[in-house]
């Protein structure tokens, strides 16, 4: 009987299996997905109550064009035992009704829960974990301030674009007037018979906006400073430092707003007690009151409204980084699968890896 030679090509040809077939075989035969206890309601919610710990994080993420709320255990460190619950939507009543399937005695053992500025996450934590200390992540506090600075940057950019358009229109009008004057002169001063050489034709000039010291226009410097303003000054390179110097000279209000954000950053970097942080934060409130920047004042009001939960950061210096890291890992897993075709099966695999 003829046999194929044992080469890599022949073996690959002989044992070639499509990836979709492997996934289908794993789904229906190798795994216990068909008998998974949460399969029926996995599209709406998944609950792994045994993973509940004393320190938790709550955040939302987007999966297959839907937003899911994820409650995670920090003790899991992004590995097995991290995911506690994955619930479709962010409505406090819907998510709380799922989390309340966990016995109240177990939920009362949670001592700390971290989150962002979301009101829905805050209401969920209040309803389900009444004895837990709520900590609003310091990164999101600075991010909220940077959003105010971003609003200011966009406002100045719109004004710069409008100013540039007006200057361009005025320049074009001036060039049109010059062209009419030249045409009038040619009509009233015809070429003499003794004049052999032709007259030099002067064409309309194109508008060139004024350049700043680093070779950028106002619109360009405002556009390219977006990421720069979101960073701390010690992370700037030489080109960013030059750009910042010119930007703050042109727009002193942005310099004032950025300095106020840097003061909040410095408060969270200090190793101080909650009482000392509260004192420094109140001094910062006074500085904001003296300025006329409505965007910064709006961000201050958001912080002031949840001040006690912001200051809870200084108790254990807990952040929501664990939840952000878990979200990143889930999105990375989704990217490896090139999308989600079956949400229950995807959440089953997430629970197997992180649950």
C-alpha positions as CSV (number, residue, x, y, z in Angstrom):
1,X,0.0,0.0,0.0
2,X,1.3,3.4,-1.0
3,X,2.0,5.7,2.0
4,X,2.7,9.5,2.1
5,X,6.3,10.5,3.1
6,X,6.6,11.8,6.7
7,X,7.4,15.4,5.9
8,X,6.2,18.5,7.7
9,X,4.1,19.4,4.6
10,X,2.4,16.0,4.4
11,X,1.7,16.0,8.2
12,X,0.2,19.5,8.0
13,X,-1.9,18.5,5.1
14,X,-3.0,15.3,6.8
15,X,-3.8,16.9,10.2
16,X,-5.0,20.2,9.0
17,X,-8.1,21.4,11.0
18,X,-9.8,24.8,10.7
19,X,-9.8,27.0,13.8
20,X,-13.6,27.3,13.7
21,X,-13.9,23.5,13.8
22,X,-11.6,23.3,16.9
23,X,-13.7,26.0,18.7
24,X,-16.9,24.2,17.8
25,X,-15.5,20.9,19.0
26,X,-14.3,22.5,22.3
27,X,-17.7,24.2,22.8
28,X,-19.9,21.1,22.3
29,X,-17.7,18.2,23.4
30,X,-14.5,19.1,25.3
31,X,-15.9,21.8,27.6
32,X,-18.8,21.6,30.0
33,X,-20.5,24.7,28.4
34,X,-23.7,22.7,27.6
35,X,-24.2,21.8,31.2
36,X,-23.0,25.2,32.6
37,X,-25.4,26.3,35.3
38,X,-25.5,29.9,34.2
39,X,-25.8,29.3,30.4
40,X,-29.5,30.3,30.3
41,X,-29.1,33.8,31.7
42,X,-25.4,34.4,30.7
43,X,-26.4,37.0,28.1
44,X,-27.9,39.1,30.9
45,X,-25.8,38.3,33.9
46,X,-23.2,35.9,35.4
47,X,-22.6,35.6,39.1
48,X,-19.7,33.8,40.8
49,X,-20.5,34.5,44.5
50,X,-17.7,32.4,45.8
51,X,-15.1,34.9,44.5
52,X,-16.4,37.8,46.7
53,X,-13.6,39.2,48.8
54,X,-13.2,42.1,51.3
55,X,-11.7,44.5,48.8
56,X,-13.5,44.9,45.4
57,X,-13.6,47.1,42.3
58,X,-16.5,48.0,40.1
59,X,-16.4,49.3,36.5
60,X,-18.1,49.1,33.2
61,X,-16.9,47.8,29.9
62,X,-18.2,47.5,26.3
63,X,-18.8,44.0,24.9
64,X,-20.5,43.4,21.5
65,X,-22.0,46.9,21.4
66,X,-23.4,46.5,24.9
67,X,-22.2,47.9,28.2
68,X,-21.6,45.4,31.0
69,X,-20.9,46.2,34.6
70,X,-18.1,44.1,36.1
71,X,-17.6,43.5,39.8
72,X,-14.1,42.1,40.6
73,X,-12.1,40.9,43.6
74,X,-8.8,42.6,44.0
75,X,-7.3,39.6,45.7
76,X,-7.6,37.7,42.4
77,X,-4.9,40.0,40.9
78,X,-6.5,39.6,37.4
79,X,-6.2,35.8,37.5
80,X,-8.4,33.0,38.7
81,X,-11.0,34.1,41.3
82,X,-11.1,37.8,40.1
83,X,-14.5,38.0,38.4
84,X,-17.5,38.2,40.9
85,X,-20.3,39.3,38.6
86,X,-20.8,40.5,35.0
87,X,-24.2,42.2,34.4
88,X,-25.6,43.7,31.3
89,X,-26.2,47.4,31.6
90,X,-25.3,50.0,34.2
91,X,-28.7,50.7,35.8
92,X,-28.3,50.5,39.6
93,X,-31.6,48.6,40.2
94,X,-30.8,45.9,37.6
95,X,-27.3,45.3,38.7
96,X,-28.2,45.4,42.4
97,X,-31.0,42.9,41.9
98,X,-28.3,40.4,40.6
99,X,-25.8,41.2,43.3
100,X,-28.4,40.8,46.0
101,X,-28.5,37.0,45.1
102,X,-25.3,36.9,47.3
103,X,-26.3,36.5,50.9
104,X,-26.4,39.8,52.9
105,X,-24.0,38.3,55.5
106,X,-21.4,37.8,52.8
107,X,-21.9,41.2,51.2
108,X,-21.4,42.9,54.6
109,X,-17.9,41.4,54.7
110,X,-16.8,43.8,51.9
111,X,-14.8,46.5,53.6
112,X,-13.7,48.6,50.6
113,X,-14.9,49.1,47.0
114,X,-13.2,51.4,44.5
115,X,-14.8,53.0,41.4
116,X,-14.8,56.0,39.1
117,X,-17.1,59.1,39.2
118,X,-20.1,57.2,37.8
119,X,-23.3,57.8,39.8
120,X,-24.7,54.4,38.8
121,X,-21.7,52.6,40.2
122,X,-22.0,54.7,43.4
123,X,-25.7,53.7,43.8
124,X,-24.9,50.0,43.2
125,X,-22.2,50.1,45.9
126,X,-24.5,51.9,48.3
127,X,-27.3,49.4,47.8
128,X,-25.3,46.2,47.8
129,X,-22.4,46.9,50.1
130,X,-23.7,49.2,52.9
131,X,-20.7,48.6,55.2
132,X,-18.0,49.1,52.6
133,X,-15.8,52.2,52.4
134,X,-16.3,53.7,48.9
135,X,-13.2,55.1,47.3
136,X,-13.3,57.2,44.1
137,X,-10.1,56.6,42.1
138,X,-7.6,59.4,42.2
139,X,-6.9,58.9,38.5
140,X,-10.5,59.6,37.5
141,X,-10.4,62.8,39.7
142,X,-7.5,64.2,37.7
143,X,-9.1,62.9,34.5
144,X,-12.3,64.9,35.4
145,X,-10.1,68.1,35.8
146,X,-8.4,67.3,32.5
147,X,-11.8,67.1,30.8
148,X,-12.4,70.7,32.0
149,X,-9.0,71.8,30.5
150,X,-9.9,69.9,27.3
151,X,-13.2,71.9,27.0
152,X,-11.2,75.1,27.4
153,X,-8.7,74.0,24.7
154,X,-11.5,73.2,22.3
155,X,-13.1,76.6,23.1
156,X,-9.9,78.4,22.3
157,X,-9.4,76.3,19.2
158,X,-12.8,77.2,17.8
159,X,-12.0,80.9,18.4
160,X,-8.6,80.5,16.7
161,X,-10.3,78.8,13.7
162,X,-12.8,81.6,13.4
163,X,-10.1,84.2,13.7
164,X,-8.0,82.4,11.0
165,X,-11.1,82.3,8.7
166,X,-11.7,86.0,9.2
167,X,-8.0,86.9,8.5
168,X,-8.1,84.7,5.3
169,X,-11.3,86.4,4.1
170,X,-9.9,89.9,4.8
171,X,-6.7,88.9,3.0
172,X,-8.6,87.6,0.0
173,X,-10.7,90.8,-0.1
174,X,-7.5,92.9,0.0
175,X,-6.0,90.9,-2.9
176,X,-9.2,91.3,-4.9
177,X,-9.1,95.0,-4.4
178,X,-5.5,95.2,-5.5
179,X,-6.3,93.1,-8.6
180,X,-9.1,95.5,-9.5
181,X,-6.8,98.5,-9.1
182,X,-4.2,96.8,-11.4
183,X,-6.9,96.1,-14.0
184,X,-8.1,99.8,-13.8
185,X,-4.5,101.0,-14.3
186,X,-4.0,98.8,-17.3
187,X,-7.2,100.1,-18.9
188,X,-6.3,103.7,-18.4
189,X,-2.6,103.4,-19.1
190,X,-2.3,101.5,-22.4
191,X,1.1,100.3,-23.6
192,X,3.0,102.9,-25.6
193,X,4.3,102.1,-29.1
194,X,7.9,102.7,-28.0
195,X,7.6,100.2,-25.1
196,X,9.0,96.9,-26.4
197,X,9.0,94.7,-23.3
198,X,5.8,93.4,-21.8
199,X,4.6,94.5,-18.4
200,X,5.1,92.2,-15.4
201,X,2.0,90.4,-14.4
202,X,1.3,90.4,-10.7
203,X,-0.9,87.5,-9.5
204,X,-3.0,87.2,-6.4
205,X,-1.1,86.0,-3.3
206,X,-2.3,83.0,-1.2
207,X,-3.0,83.6,2.5
208,X,-0.3,82.4,4.8
209,X,-1.3,82.4,8.5
210,X,1.1,83.9,11.1
211,X,3.5,81.3,12.6
212,X,4.5,81.2,16.2
213,X,8.1,80.8,17.5
214,X,8.1,77.0,17.0
215,X,6.8,77.2,13.4
216,X,3.1,76.3,14.3
217,X,0.0,78.3,13.8
218,X,-2.4,79.0,16.7
219,X,-4.8,76.3,15.4
220,X,-2.0,73.8,15.1
221,X,-0.5,74.4,18.5
222,X,-3.9,74.0,20.1
223,X,-4.5,70.8,18.2
224,X,-1.2,69.2,19.0
225,X,-1.3,70.1,22.7
226,X,-4.1,67.7,23.5
227,X,-2.0,64.8,24.8
228,X,0.5,67.2,26.3
229,X,-2.0,68.9,28.6
230,X,-3.2,65.5,29.9
231,X,0.3,64.6,31.1
232,X,2.3,65.8,34.0
233,X,5.0,68.3,33.2
234,X,7.8,66.0,34.2
235,X,6.9,63.7,31.3
236,X,7.4,66.3,28.6
237,X,10.2,66.2,26.2
238,X,12.1,69.3,24.9
239,X,9.6,69.9,22.0
240,X,6.6,69.6,24.3
241,X,8.2,72.0,26.8
242,X,8.8,74.6,24.0
243,X,5.2,74.1,22.8
244,X,3.8,74.5,26.3
245,X,5.8,77.7,26.9
246,X,4.5,79.3,23.7
247,X,0.9,78.0,24.4
248,X,0.8,79.4,27.9
249,X,2.2,82.8,26.7
250,X,-0.6,83.0,24.1
251,X,-3.3,81.7,26.5
252,X,-2.6,82.6,30.1
253,X,-5.9,81.1,31.2
254,X,-4.8,77.6,30.1
255,X,-1.6,78.1,32.1
256,X,-3.7,79.0,35.2
257,X,-6.0,75.9,34.7
258,X,-3.0,73.6,34.1
259,X,-1.3,74.8,37.3
260,X,-4.5,74.1,39.3
261,X,-4.6,70.6,38.0
262,X,-0.9,70.1,38.8
263,X,-1.6,71.1,42.4
264,X,-4.3,68.4,42.7
265,X,-1.9,65.9,41.3
266,X,0.7,66.9,43.9
267,X,-1.8,66.4,46.7
268,X,-2.5,62.8,45.7
269,X,1.3,62.0,45.3
270,X,2.0,63.1,48.9
271,X,2.1,60.5,51.7
272,X,-0.2,62.4,54.0
273,X,-3.1,61.6,56.2
274,X,-6.8,62.0,55.3
275,X,-7.1,65.1,57.5
276,X,-4.0,66.8,56.0
277,X,-5.3,66.0,52.5
278,X,-8.7,67.5,53.4
279,X,-7.0,70.7,54.5
280,X,-4.9,71.0,51.3
281,X,-8.0,70.3,49.2
282,X,-10.0,73.1,50.9
283,X,-7.1,75.5,50.2
284,X,-7.3,74.4,46.6
285,X,-11.0,75.2,46.6
286,X,-10.2,78.8,47.6
287,X,-7.7,79.1,44.7
288,X,-10.3,77.9,42.2
289,X,-12.8,80.4,43.7
290,X,-10.4,83.3,42.9
291,X,-10.1,82.3,39.2
292,X,-12.7,82.9,36.5
293,X,-12.4,79.5,34.7
294,X,-15.8,78.0,34.5
295,X,-14.6,74.6,33.3
296,X,-12.3,74.2,36.3
297,X,-15.0,75.4,38.6
298,X,-17.4,72.8,37.2
299,X,-14.8,70.0,37.8
300,X,-14.3,71.4,41.3
301,X,-18.0,71.1,42.1
302,X,-18.0,67.5,40.9
303,X,-15.1,66.7,43.3
304,X,-16.7,68.7,46.1
305,X,-20.0,66.8,45.8
306,X,-18.2,63.5,46.6
307,X,-15.4,64.9,48.7
308,X,-15.5,62.3,51.5
309,X,-15.3,59.4,49.0
310,X,-12.4,61.2,47.2
311,X,-10.5,61.6,50.5
312,X,-11.0,57.9,51.4
313,X,-8.1,57.3,49.0
314,X,-5.7,58.5,51.7
315,X,-6.8,55.7,54.1
316,X,-5.3,52.8,52.2
317,X,-4.2,54.5,48.9
318,X,-6.5,52.2,47.0
319,X,-7.2,52.8,43.3
320,X,-9.4,51.3,40.6
321,X,-6.4,50.1,38.7
322,X,-7.4,46.4,39.2
323,X,-10.7,46.9,37.4
324,X,-9.0,48.8,34.6
325,X,-6.4,46.0,34.2
326,X,-9.2,43.4,34.1
327,X,-11.1,45.3,31.5
328,X,-7.9,45.5,29.4
329,X,-7.3,41.7,29.7
330,X,-10.9,40.9,28.7
331,X,-10.6,43.2,25.6
332,X,-7.3,41.6,24.7
333,X,-8.9,38.2,24.9
334,X,-11.8,39.4,22.7
335,X,-9.2,40.7,20.2
336,X,-7.6,37.3,20.0
337,X,-11.0,35.8,19.1
338,X,-11.5,38.5,16.4
339,X,-14.8,39.5,17.9
340,X,-17.7,37.9,19.8
341,X,-20.0,35.6,17.9
342,X,-21.7,33.9,20.9
343,X,-21.9,36.1,24.1
344,X,-22.8,33.2,26.5
345,X,-19.9,31.1,25.3
346,X,-17.6,34.1,25.5
347,X,-18.6,34.9,29.1
348,X,-18.2,31.2,29.9
349,X,-14.6,31.3,28.7
350,X,-14.1,34.6,30.6
351,X,-15.3,32.9,33.8
352,X,-13.1,29.9,33.2
353,X,-10.0,32.2,32.9
354,X,-10.8,35.0,35.4
355,X,-13.6,33.4,37.5
